[in-house]
Amino acid sequence: SAVISQKPSRDICQRGTSLTIQCQVDSQVTMMFWYRQQPGQSLTLIATANQGSEATYESGFVIDKFPISRPNLTFSTLTVSNMSPEDSSIYLCSVEELELGTGELFFGEGSRLTVL
Amino acid sequence: RKEVEQDPGPFNVPEGATVAFNCTYSNSASQSFFWYRQDCRKEPKLLMSVYSSGNEDGRFTAQLNRASQYISLLIRDSKLSDSATYLCVVGLDNYGQNFVFGPGTRLSVLP
């Protein structure tokens, strides 16, 4: 299994500002995933972050709003830019189990963002 | 139609009860199926994978019906600690970027 650390665990921000969320994994992984979970909703994939290349964004998410960095195989950041109250959500970093090929996803504890 | 749909719940059941959750998916090409559990204010964690032949893990039984594009989770002898949201997850393959999460079904097991 993978151990994933995310920070900040929570934050309250003013609209128009930006927040960067960090994700650290205890092992080297090729792909890291960023999810959003809006209040009372399930998880929606924002983008897949590959080391050494640009992130791949899902429909409805763009790089200008959610820039992602992936400087090495154990670390990634997601920035939520020019925030509005609609961005209030939990943001989760995830990696997939690779050794056994089970497809299991491991998640960080999430970053709970409130935008005022 | 949403890709993955679940009973919205909440399900409020007494300890010891048997409870079943249903999940339907729209993409007939889906190949991988999972149930995840998410405790309140926590991250999701894999409960069990779902195989075509059905599988059991202690008090939990998962079934897959490909013809009807339907997945179920049965919990027997419910415990207070089973209270959580159960997420149905469907994927085109075993690659994480191709997984779709259902909206979840909330379970409360009452003393």
Interface residues (C-beta under 8 A of the other chain):
Chain A: M31 F33 Q41 S42 L43 T44 L45 T48 T56 L92 S94 V95 E96 G101 T102 G103 E104 L105 F107 G108 E109 G110 R112
Chain B: S32 F34 Y36 R41 K42 E43 P44 K45 L46 S49 L87 G91 D93 N94 Y95 G96 Q97 F99 F101 G102 P103 G104
